Amino acid sequence: VSGLVDLTIAEARDGLRSKEFSARELAIAYNDAVEQIAPLNAFITTTPERALDMAAASDARLVQGEALPLDGIPLAIKDLFCTKGVLTTAASHILDGFIPPYESTVTEKLWAAGAVMLGKTNLDEFAMGSSTTTSFYGATENPWRRPGDNRPLVPGGSSGGSAAAVAAHAALAATGTDTGGSIRQPASFCGIVGLKPTYGRCSRWGVVAFASSLDHPGPMTRTVRDAAIMLGVMAGHDPRDSTSAPVPVPDYEAALGGNLKGMRVGIPRDHAGVSDLSTENEALWQSGIDWLRDAGAEPVEISLPTTHVALPAYYVIAPAEASSNLARYDGVKFGLRVDGDSLDDMYEKTRAAGFGAEVRRRILIGTYVLSAGYYDAYYLKAQRVRTLIARDFAAAFERCDCILTPTAPTAPFAIGEKSDDPVGMYLNDIFTVSSDLAGLPAISVPAGLSEGLPAGLQIIGRAFDEATVLRVGHVLENAAEFTHVPVFGSSAR
Amino acid sequence: VPPMTSVADMTLPMRDDVVTDGNDRAAAIGNAPRAARGFFAVPKVVE
């Protein structure tokens, strides 16, 4: 069956149930696609045989008429989610050979819903980055290219492998995690949909920890409807994660549709002054305002005055938590060990060899801001800023129902372009990081081209109101009519 | 301004103090770079 990899989840679900094609045929088509995009280095591990086994189980249920919600849907999993019996690396040398004896809650839910696993996708080491260039397994390339320029571009990050795989039609959807923008920025750079749910909506159990108070698992898909379908399966209370919220999960797909009459969309004035926002991305933002107004929404000006200190606060809090979380990698219980003369020597040699430069930088920053002499000046102050950011959003949501911003300030850059400029790299997250600090749901939807490359718009919502975020995102998606395809898309193969 | 202690508006749940996992030595040491006689093995620390 031709064009199988071009279907959405919703379409594939219908095709499988009406027996137009089998889960096995779909899995074979995707296994082939995964092989064909090997030059992009989007996957660290591929699991084609597991995909066929899982597809066979789906076919058995489909024949019986007992189809599960995601039966036969082939997915890519960010290699930060522990998968039982399958190598899990966090793209770090220090997790060499780690085969988890357990399954993360989110992936367990996906498999229990009948989804099929294609493999584990590349990321920035320990999800620390915005370019998927710091992986021990090498950089991932964006399936897009600049017009008339064949230099490989970054897919964004940290969930860059997931974004590239979905954009190149080598996975129907993928899981990602978002700590400072790691789902939404790569979604924007690759021209797909990325949804960061509310903190506590999707369980973190079994997800390799970066910054525990900021890590959000979520879906990456080609359409907003598919994001709604995926979130419905991934979300839900998990007693194994003490920060998982005991809040009922609504039917997100049913929330889509209709106009936006009476909806107030907040436009943060403060964001317009951000110097790094490109002219094209700013123009796209204006289009987004017009599209939502045309759909019946009322744009209202709001103020998020702490935006300019969100990134500095993030780059204190996230490294602080990372330095604590990454203390566990000592060469004793799992992963890499480099032998030494003594136990201390072994710890030191293992950690020096196992962590890459960016991870070492963040461990050092984190250790510094948590040290006795500087705790109040940095860590505590950053947590105060976090309170202010949450208050800013609370005040804004008294005047509006959701907020529209660009997802990223600029178009994707070439691999290596910002590697010697960590602060320039950090600025990629300027529009996404606030909603991580405040734990609010946010989606990036492909809205147009900037320098001939995809650019997303972001909708931020109230806590646990993913339904509104998806509904408004769906309106944006329909208005934008983003039908551009990457150079490395399915039609080019 | 108080420092943020929890981004979510909820209190930490309590659960019964019972073992929910464990007693699986093979799984626990299965990923160890070095294990000996059912334990994690490290360089000697006592002379």
Boltz contact constraints between the chains, C-beta under 6 A:
constraints:
  - contact:
      token1: [A, 98]
      token2: [B, 31]
      max_distance: 6.0
  - contact:
      token1: [A, 101]
      token2: [B, 27]
      max_distance: 6.0
  - contact:
      token1: [A, 101]
      token2: [B, 30]
      max_distance: 6.0
  - contact:
      token1: [A, 199]
      token2: [B, 7]
      max_distance: 6.0
  - contact:
      token1: [A, 199]
      token2: [B, 8]
      max_distance: 6.0
  - contact:
      token1: [A, 200]
      token2: [B, 8]
      max_distance: 6.0
  - contact:
      token1: [A, 242]
      token2: [B, 12]
      max_distance: 6.0
  - contact:
      token1: [A, 332]
      token2: [B, 40]
      max_distance: 6.0
  - contact:
      token1: [A, 332]
      token2: [B, 42]
      max_distance: 6.0
  - contact:
      token1: [A, 333]
      token2: [B, 32]
      max_distance: 6.0
  - contact:
      token1: [A, 334]
      token2: [B, 31]
      max_distance: 6.0
  - contact:
      token1: [A, 337]
      token2: [B, 33]
      max_distance: 6.0
  - contact:
      token1: [A, 342]
      token2: [B, 43]
      max_distance: 6.0
  - contact:
      token1: [A, 343]
      token2: [B, 42]
      max_distance: 6.0
  - contact:
      token1: [A, 343]
      token2: [B, 43]
      max_distance: 6.0
  - contact:
      token1: [A, 343]
      token2: [B, 45]
      max_distance: 6.0
  - contact:
      token1: [A, 346]
      token2: [B, 43]
      max_distance: 6.0
  - contact:
      token1: [A, 380]
      token2: [B, 3]
      max_distance: 6.0
  - contact:
      token1: [A, 383]
      token2: [B, 3]
      max_distance: 6.0
  - contact:
      token1: [A, 383]
      token2: [B, 4]
      max_distance: 6.0
  - contact:
      token1: [A, 384]
      token2: [B, 1]
      max_distance: 6.0
  - contact:
      token1: [A, 384]
      token2: [B, 3]
      max_distance: 6.0
  - contact:
      token1: [A, 386]
      token2: [B, 4]
      max_distance: 6.0
  - contact:
      token1: [A, 387]
      token2: [B, 1]
      max_distance: 6.0
  - contact:
      token1: [A, 387]
      token2: [B, 2]
      max_distance: 6.0
  - contact:
      token1: [A, 387]
      token2: [B, 4]
      max_distance: 6.0
  - contact:
      token1: [A, 439]
      token2: [B, 7]
      max_distance: 6.0
  - contact:
      token1: [A, 439]
      token2: [B, 8]
      max_distance: 6.0
